[in-house]
Amino acid sequence: MKAIVIEGTLRANSGKKLSNDLRKNEEVPCNINGVENFSFSAPVKSFKHLVYTPDFKTATIKLGDKEVSCVIQELQFHPVTDELVHIDFLELVPGKKLIVEIPLQLNGTPKGAKDGGKITQRIKKLRVKTTPEKLVGRIQIDIENIELGKSIRVIDLKLDGMEILNPPQFPVVSVLIPRAIKEETPTAAAPVAAAAAPAAGAAAPAAAAKPAAKKK
């Protein structure tokens, strides 16, 4: 997958005052955790396509003659202004597994939806354990075969090179039966119940006839 390139400046020092000074200059203080740990800063606008996106993305951090492949580990925003104030990155090491959350993309129209059902997505992202080589922007799920009242659960998903860490029985996407369809079921069953009533009534005279036979 294509990485977002971030050109930053190494920081030898850290601390609250320095971080505040960087933010005043529209720079975001960052850390890289990995084989080596680095502190750096980069212009806040350079993170736009990495942070504010519906897709999962990796980053290539350029620090002078050094390049580090990373993923976002943690984001911090200002509690009032919602301004991006800090990022922790995790270095990607080829072949070494990491845990990330990747958004889902649902493809197709379920059979149940064509029959009047309502599509409900219960999970927006999957938490997976995988290697950098298997990372994708979105996990694709074919939902065309979901019937009315049925679901695709986590356990039903088979992903190449990924171990899913969400609870296995949790539904990912369901096709719910609308109330209007549910209400049709008891209405259709009513004539059956009504037809059974005369049969019960007809049995009463036969039961009453038995004592009369004993008087003879």
C-alpha positions as CSV (number, residue, x, y, z in Angstrom):
1,M,0.0,0.0,0.0
2,K,1.1,3.5,-0.7
3,A,2.5,5.5,2.2
4,I,2.0,9.1,3.1
5,V,5.4,10.9,3.2
6,I,6.1,13.2,6.1
7,E,9.2,15.4,6.2
8,G,10.1,16.2,9.7
9,T,12.9,17.6,11.9
10,L,14.6,15.6,14.6
11,R,14.3,16.9,18.1
12,A,17.2,16.3,20.6
13,N,15.2,17.8,23.5
14,S,11.7,17.3,24.7
15,G,9.4,18.8,27.4
16,K,6.2,20.7,27.8
17,K,7.6,24.2,27.0
18,L,9.3,23.0,23.8
19,S,6.1,21.2,22.7
20,N,4.0,24.3,23.3
21,D,6.5,26.4,21.3
22,L,6.3,23.9,18.4
23,R,2.5,24.1,18.4
24,K,2.6,27.9,18.3
25,N,4.6,27.6,15.1
26,E,2.1,25.1,13.7
27,E,4.3,22.1,14.2
28,V,3.2,18.8,15.8
29,P,5.6,17.1,18.2
30,C,5.9,13.4,17.5
31,N,7.6,10.2,18.7
32,I,8.6,7.1,16.8
33,N,8.8,3.9,18.9
34,G,10.6,1.0,17.3
35,V,14.1,-0.4,16.8
36,E,15.3,3.1,17.8
37,N,13.2,5.8,19.4
38,F,13.1,9.2,17.8
39,S,11.4,12.5,18.6
40,F,10.7,14.8,15.8
41,S,8.2,17.5,14.6
42,A,6.5,18.3,11.3
43,P,4.1,20.9,10.0
44,V,0.5,20.2,11.1
45,K,-0.7,20.4,7.5
46,S,1.6,17.5,6.5
47,F,-0.6,15.1,8.6
48,K,-3.9,16.0,6.9
49,H,-4.0,13.0,4.5
50,L,-2.7,10.6,7.2
51,V,-4.9,11.5,10.1
52,Y,-8.1,12.8,8.5
53,T,-9.0,9.9,6.3
54,P,-11.5,7.0,6.5
55,D,-8.8,4.6,5.3
56,F,-5.9,2.9,7.1
57,K,-2.6,4.3,6.0
58,T,1.1,4.0,6.7
59,A,3.6,6.8,6.8
60,T,7.2,7.2,5.6
61,I,8.9,9.7,8.0
62,K,11.9,11.4,6.4
63,L,14.3,12.9,8.9
64,G,17.3,14.2,7.0
65,D,19.0,11.2,5.4
66,K,16.9,8.7,7.5
67,E,13.6,7.2,6.5
68,V,11.3,5.2,8.8
69,S,8.1,3.3,7.8
70,C,5.5,3.7,10.5
71,V,1.8,3.5,11.5
72,I,0.0,5.8,13.9
73,Q,0.0,4.3,17.4
74,E,-1.8,7.1,19.2
75,L,-3.3,10.5,18.5
76,Q,-3.8,13.3,20.9
77,F,-6.2,16.2,20.3
78,H,-6.8,19.4,22.3
79,P,-9.9,18.8,24.4
80,V,-11.5,22.2,23.5
81,T,-10.3,23.1,20.1
82,D,-9.9,19.5,18.7
83,E,-6.5,20.6,17.4
84,L,-3.9,17.8,16.7
85,V,-1.3,18.2,19.4
86,H,0.8,15.0,19.4
87,I,1.3,11.8,17.5
88,D,3.0,8.5,18.6
89,F,4.2,6.3,15.7
90,L,5.1,2.7,15.7
91,E,8.0,1.6,13.4
92,L,7.2,-1.1,10.9
93,V,9.7,-3.9,10.9
94,P,9.4,-6.4,7.9
95,G,8.0,-9.8,9.1
96,K,7.3,-8.5,12.6
97,K,3.6,-8.7,13.6
98,L,1.7,-5.7,15.0
99,I,-1.8,-5.0,16.1
100,V,-3.9,-2.4,14.2
101,E,-7.5,-1.5,13.5
102,I,-8.5,-1.5,9.8
103,P,-11.8,-0.1,8.4
104,L,-14.3,-2.3,6.7
105,Q,-15.8,-1.9,3.3
106,L,-19.1,-3.7,2.5
107,N,-19.5,-4.8,-1.1
108,G,-22.7,-5.8,-2.8
109,T,-26.5,-5.8,-1.9
110,P,-27.6,-8.6,0.4
111,K,-30.4,-11.0,-0.7
112,G,-32.3,-10.0,2.5
113,A,-32.2,-6.3,1.6
114,K,-33.8,-7.1,-1.8
115,D,-36.6,-8.8,0.2
116,G,-37.2,-5.6,2.3
117,G,-34.6,-6.1,5.1
118,K,-32.5,-3.3,6.6
119,I,-28.7,-3.5,6.5
120,T,-27.1,-2.8,9.8
121,Q,-23.3,-2.6,10.2
122,R,-22.3,-3.5,13.7
123,I,-18.5,-3.2,13.4
124,K,-16.8,-0.4,11.5
125,K,-13.2,-1.5,12.0
126,L,-11.5,-4.9,12.6
127,R,-8.8,-5.3,15.1
128,V,-6.2,-7.5,13.5
129,K,-2.7,-8.9,14.2
130,T,-0.6,-9.1,11.1
131,T,2.7,-8.2,9.4
132,P,3.5,-4.9,7.5
133,E,3.4,-6.8,4.2
134,K,-0.3,-7.7,4.7
135,L,-1.5,-4.2,5.7
136,V,-4.4,-2.8,3.5
137,G,-6.3,0.4,3.5
138,R,-9.7,-1.3,3.9
139,I,-10.8,-4.9,4.5
140,Q,-13.3,-5.9,1.8
141,I,-16.4,-7.9,2.7
142,D,-18.8,-9.4,0.2
143,I,-22.3,-9.2,1.8
144,E,-24.5,-10.3,-1.2
145,N,-25.4,-13.7,0.3
146,I,-26.8,-12.4,3.6
147,E,-30.5,-13.5,3.8
148,L,-33.3,-11.8,5.7
149,G,-32.7,-12.0,9.5
150,K,-29.2,-13.3,9.1
151,S,-25.7,-11.9,9.8
152,I,-22.0,-12.3,9.0
153,R,-20.1,-12.8,12.2
154,V,-16.5,-12.2,13.0
155,I,-15.9,-16.0,12.9
156,D,-17.2,-16.2,9.3
157,L,-14.4,-13.9,8.0
158,K,-11.3,-15.5,6.5
159,L,-8.5,-13.0,6.0
160,D,-5.2,-13.8,4.4
161,G,-2.3,-13.3,6.8
162,M,-4.4,-11.6,9.4
163,E,-5.6,-12.9,12.9
164,I,-8.8,-11.2,13.9
165,L,-8.9,-10.2,17.5
166,N,-12.6,-9.1,17.8
167,P,-14.9,-11.5,19.7
168,P,-15.7,-14.4,17.2
169,Q,-19.5,-14.5,17.6
170,F,-20.0,-10.8,17.3
171,P,-22.0,-9.8,14.2
172,V,-20.2,-7.6,11.7
173,V,-23.2,-6.8,9.5
174,S,-26.8,-8.0,9.7
175,V,-30.0,-7.8,7.6
176,L,-32.8,-7.0,10.0
177,I,-36.4,-7.9,9.5
178,P,-38.5,-4.7,9.5
179,R,-41.4,-4.4,11.8
180,A,-43.9,-4.3,8.9
181,I,-42.7,-7.7,7.8
182,K,-42.8,-9.1,11.3
183,E,-46.4,-8.0,11.8
184,E,-47.6,-9.9,8.7
185,T,-46.8,-13.2,10.3
186,P,-49.4,-13.3,13.1
187,T,-52.1,-12.0,10.7
188,A,-51.5,-14.9,8.3
189,A,-51.7,-17.4,11.2
190,A,-55.1,-16.1,12.5
191,P,-57.3,-18.2,10.1
192,V,-55.6,-21.3,11.2
193,A,-56.5,-20.7,14.8
194,A,-60.1,-19.8,13.9
195,A,-60.5,-23.0,11.9
196,A,-59.4,-25.0,14.8
197,A,-62.2,-23.6,17.1
198,P,-65.2,-25.6,15.5
199,A,-63.3,-28.8,15.9
200,A,-62.9,-28.2,19.6
201,G,-66.6,-27.3,19.9
202,A,-67.7,-30.4,18.0
203,A,-66.0,-32.6,20.5
204,A,-68.2,-31.5,23.4
205,P,-71.5,-33.2,22.3
206,A,-69.6,-36.4,21.8
207,A,-68.3,-36.3,25.3
208,A,-71.7,-35.5,26.7
209,A,-73.3,-38.5,24.9
210,K,-71.3,-41.0,26.9
211,P,-73.1,-40.5,30.3
212,A,-76.5,-40.9,28.4
213,A,-75.4,-44.4,27.3
214,K,-74.8,-45.4,30.9
215,K,-78.5,-44.7,31.9
216,K,-79.7,-47.6,29.6
